[in-house]
């Protein structure tokens, strides 16, 4: 651990020199007055009615440390301009950071205000502190700088490296700090990699806050970004909470701060679970640093030990109350319902009693989940499972940007599409921008089933016919009509006279499908005609998921397109499975061909778990439908839904997930093929949607269950359920693929 900036004396700069520096570098002629500080020297510069803070950096610090702080302030203010941060004043030459005699310089506006009350803190202020920490967390997201990654004693996650400082502590304090370090290793270190990391302020404490003297609940300034680090974002909530426990019972104070943070920047339960341990860790860190200051005879000892007794008070109160008891109360304040102690058998019994019997649980050993993050799920026993099945959390479970968009729009407004609200049509415009002409008009719905149901209504209205042609084992939804056009669901025996099927492995597995499809479509047409029907639409799931997962064979969509045109039917691409980049950089399954469908239906990944679906078509078809029909859906296309949809698209773009699907999907297929396992007949599928055809459905079922036991969740599909379905969130990396393939190799058995 590098203590250089603490060992090195603070810059020897007095008032006169500070005033001179302000003038020379910033053109500000004023008087200087010293302010308290740990490693740097700070001065209030007064120039008439204008007031500033000049910081002169410690020479032992990184030369770009102050520049990083200024850049962070500018970044946060760009994201949330009303945050009460001290604006950065640039040097005469326009730079964010000046330099005097080897020392870095920073000038910001001075924010006038009063220090928060030292005792009897009003709960309102505690909430404001949590809220401001949450806002800062959201605003700092996306910011990064090399300084944030330095080894720095005040970075809370580096606490174990402060253990040598125990040499300066003895007695009961030593025992409790040793316990706290042990608990840190036990409870925090194992979950660190699962916590969302970002630029964190790292020191939201009352010395770095000022309030409005006339309204002490109102925070008017937050400063000192000197302890910023790349850390789990939860540390800002925990550190802010620590200082709010000084004069009170800690559970209530933590609950107030953390729930207010959570309301602005929603936290996952894995983050809330460690709050009391992080608060204790902050106390231990502070006590160790204070002990070091005493032990080394620091010149700044009063400042450096100022909080020690208060920190000791918090640590002992935490110990007396028992940290484990605190988590449920903090979680409850955040709106989490605590059922963590419900036994598995009780949860199963309740479910069996109250949920309809058609709703199956997956796996012979059902999974009892508590949280998710990225590709990982955590079960009630804290065991991590790699989710390689779920294509709904498309950009990863609990993606902070998506959750944050959902929460902030819910706080502002939600309503239906009968009002003009910014964001809704913007999202439709964004969606349409991802599709070829003439697909340009959107209906929002709430699921893939509704999307296909509406597509069928449109096709019926536009063609005046009832017939539907699907693939042989397709699934298109759960409404009465979509279930009937889903042979996987209804079975061919229950097929209505208006539905007919094409496909099968011979067609979908063929390299070129044009001729085969042509003759199958004609036969289907003929069958419909025999019952007095004609095709209104031909619909394809463009990854043929229930048919066994296939890449779109060459010529298939083109053939369907020209055949539909000739016979007057519409062509519908069901992108519920393949869309939004899962199939790779073509972004849509159909887009691997030249042909453009009349209607595209969307669902599953669109809202990353928030129920969203859509139907996209041309202006001509939309107008024809509107001339005879109405369509409105209460929840569909709400400002909340479209805010979520927009965040999902933002993440797909910013994290380049369509390209990732292509690269990681290709790697996954290659690695499975490389196993050369005797039970594997075929490995296929576009992008990150991989089918592994096995010799039998029994083997597929056993493999899926064995993978689950080994901590990897997959499924099976295909007409005989003989194809393993591997379809992880698109944030899956090659490292995750290695885990999947190792588990697959071990589960398949054989050579
Ligand atoms: N179309 C396809 C291709 C699907 O896979 C599904 C769902 N598995 C649906 C439509 C129906 O979507 P939802 O369950 O969201 O209604």
Boltz pocket constraint, residues with backbone or C-beta under 6 A from the ligand:
constraints:
  - pocket:
      binder: B
      contacts: [[A, 446], [A, 447], [A, 448], [A, 449], [A, 450], [A, 452], [A, 475], [A, 476], [A, 477], [A, 478], [A, 541], [A, 545], [A, 574], [A, 576], [A, 577], [A, 603], [A, 604]]
      max_distance: 6.0
